[in-house]
Amino acid sequence: MSTPVRLFALVSSVLVMVAVAPAAALAGTPVTWESEKGLDFLGYVTLLVGIPAGLFVVITILALATARRSYTPPAPGSEIHVPSDLPDHH
């Protein structure tokens, strides 16, 4: 496939999707559906405060459970040799 054909295929598919995708959003609710009551104040507080706070607590507990507090770095060794005849770069 040549480049103009690929470009045409890309542009035309994007234009079709932009034209067709919003059609589902324009549909109305079916008449047979019963209208539900919204959330009360306690439901909103639970949704907006309780769930994020619960996630914060769970993530904090998991982070603390996996923290490596018993890690001790190895003692410095003499494996690395830095020659003294190298010029300073600073």
Disulfide bonds with the S-S distance in Angstrom:
none
